[in-house]
Amino acid sequence: MNDALYFHRKAYAEQLTQTLKAGITHSFTLFAPRRMGKTQFLLKDMMPLAEQEGFNVFYFSFMGENTQAIQDDFRAALMAFNQKIQVSEKVTTFFNKIKKVDVLGVGLERVSSDKEVYLTINDIIHLIAQDNRPSLLLLDEVQELARIKDTEGIVRSLRTGLDIHQDKIKTVFTGSSINGLKMMFNDNKAPFFHFSHHLDFPLLDKQFTDFLADVYYQRVGKKLNKKQLFAVFKRLHYTPMYMRAIIQDMIITPTLTLEKALESRIEALGQQYAEKDIWSQLKPLEQLLLKDIAYQTSLSIYSKQIQEKYARLLGVDVLSASSIQSSLKRLERSDIITQVQRKQWQINSPLLQTWIRENVSNEE
């Protein structure tokens, strides 16, 4: 189905695809918070371009409520992908003899025998690699594998298969949690340590909002101030979902002004239970820290000035550096913030950051 408001990133997709095809690297990991357009980029830009370039393309998202089902679904989906692409007589004959797939053990039972053939993820990847065409695996929100219990075996098997067949099978991982991706890729004990080339998924720029302004003009016959539209996008922390929603509202209701559409969306954001609940469950010191991070206040976290400031706002005589450190650690463990550099933190969710800036005063 055509999506008139979707802004294609063809140049970026081509850059990644050609780099993989040329063998410069065999894997990328793209990071961006949720709702920044990673999934749509994979499905609407990377997948069709990679198929044009001769790749078999597989997509799977590890994001889901039933974590055990996610593991089973991945095994089954990978098996189905392999069966779809394999056309050789040998492989076709093999699969025609199978009457049962046990996704929990990836066990395959031959019709002609009581014995079962057990295929690990590594085994399935080996079969995929036998095809004449190279394959590209698009694995979305892969950090969830680090959070699901009892996935060590499947992760090791996946790493082994991808390691062995780097020449035939390329991978693009995505993740929305820096902390989760660190567990998968950065720690020297991580299952995919030094496996993939990490990239920050680029923010959309003024070309995106200019594109939306042009779509609006085509549909409604009215011109928008493109500079003003981009300023709104920056205020929303470059989140495409909300920018698209504003333009959609204005196309559906042509009398709606940009100011009113933005006001309506900001009001809706202020009522969202997810962000309100996160904020309400934080301790007072955590709220102070998160507010300063949201407003991009330069923090000398453990300075005497900061300790005195927070002590005054909390109504206590003394606040120790260890108390601040403990609060930061709790926020990090909850995946609310990430330390990107020494003394520099960021909020992982742009929606939460927007909610704080729109609903929590920066006055002291």
Secondary structure as UniProt FT lines:
FT   TURN            4..5
FT   HELIX           10..21
FT   TURN            22..23
FT   STRAND          27..31
FT   TURN            34..35
FT   HELIX           38..41
FT   HELIX           42..46
FT   HELIX           47..52
FT   TURN            53..54
FT   STRAND          56..61
FT   HELIX           67..85
FT   HELIX           89..96
FT   STRAND          98..102
FT   TURN            103..106
FT   STRAND          107..110
FT   TURN            111..112
FT   STRAND          116..118
FT   HELIX           121..128
FT   TURN            129..130
FT   STRAND          135..140
FT   HELIX           142..146
FT   TURN            149..150
FT   HELIX           152..164
FT   TURN            165..168
FT   STRAND          169..175
FT   HELIX           178..181
FT   HELIX           182..186
FT   TURN            188..189
FT   TURN            191..195
FT   STRAND          197..200
FT   HELIX           206..220
FT   HELIX           226..235
FT   TURN            236..238
FT   HELIX           240..252
FT   TURN            254..255
FT   HELIX           258..270
FT   HELIX           273..280
FT   HELIX           284..294
FT   TURN            295..296
FT   TURN            301..302
FT   HELIX           304..314
FT   HELIX           321..333
FT   TURN            334..335
FT   STRAND          337..341
FT   TURN            342..343
FT   STRAND          344..347
FT   HELIX           350..359
//
